[in-house]
């Protein structure tokens, strides 16, 4: 079971994630999309380091480690405040905060872990701090050098677990899986807040089209949650529990570090698409907003499919078909209206949820068990 310290840390981290929606609103260009993708990749990598840390280090029991986690939480909040200007005025502050967050993780890993975990942490030092160091340097350089350094830093950080492997860490199945379930549900909850805050900001007005868009938005978010929590994670948890030793760690690396990234990315991109649709849904959406509205849920499903295939060796043809159909709705959202695109998208995901709930033999076997 997650302790309050972990939940508090995750809530602050999801605030940083959801600032990416605001970043996209401020940078509605394909360069902005690229920058948002780099920001998300960096933030996700930092959070996953802490998700591994807290299942191996007793951060709740030892006073010094509790204080360090709280310091890391404060640093995360500062990091979130800088995201909207992470490539401009706040680039240096973002780089310093991000490096400090990763340095605190490294310190906690070496301070509170056992000898075996400490040794593995030292083996991964080039990735744990080398990638963040490149982002730190990027913050102090002029604009043309920042994005290449960001690419290099993120690549180093993500490549290290593949190059050096992940043996030596003993993962507790229930705690580890629960941590990722919580980050997904918190991200979905923040998407609801972001969509809701976009309605009636100055003078409370709720015309029928805005109300209808908001109702469709909350329905779509609920369906995204249903498709993740109903039975996909149950099957993956069983597979995770059955794996032992290094095999379990490799499965955790692939399924949660790498393959949960598109799932969380899909939620964040969907949040931006929903905000734009609620605000301007009666008109055709711009190309980036339409791509977010249709591409976010599609990316979410593709992440599910890859996650599922890695864990249990099955491809979900219905989910792949719905992901492709969601992308096919782009002309509707950008050429007719965002509201029409959202309505079609919600219907599509509702049909998928109903069909799987009634007809999926895997769901039936897991739920009956």
Secondary structure, 3 states (H helix, E strand, C coil): CCCHHHHHHHHHHHHHHHHHHHHHHHCCCHHHHHHHHHHHHHHHHHHHHHHHHCCCCCCCCCHHHHHHHHHHHHHHHHHHHHHHHCCCCCHHHHHHHHHHHHHHHHHHHHHHCCHHHHHHHHHCHHHHHHHHHHHHHHHCCCHHHHHHHHHHHHHHHHHHHHHHCCCCCCCCHHHHHHHHHHHHHHHHHHHHHHHHHCCCCCCCCCCHHHHHHHHHHHHHHHHHHHHHHCCHHHHHHHHHHHCCHHHHHHHHHHHHHHCCHHHHHHHHHHHHHHHHHHHHCCCCCCHHHHHHHHHHHHHHHHHHHHHHHHHHCCCCHHHHHHHHHHHHCHHHHHHCCHHHHHHHHHHHHHHHHHHHHHHCHHHHHHHHC
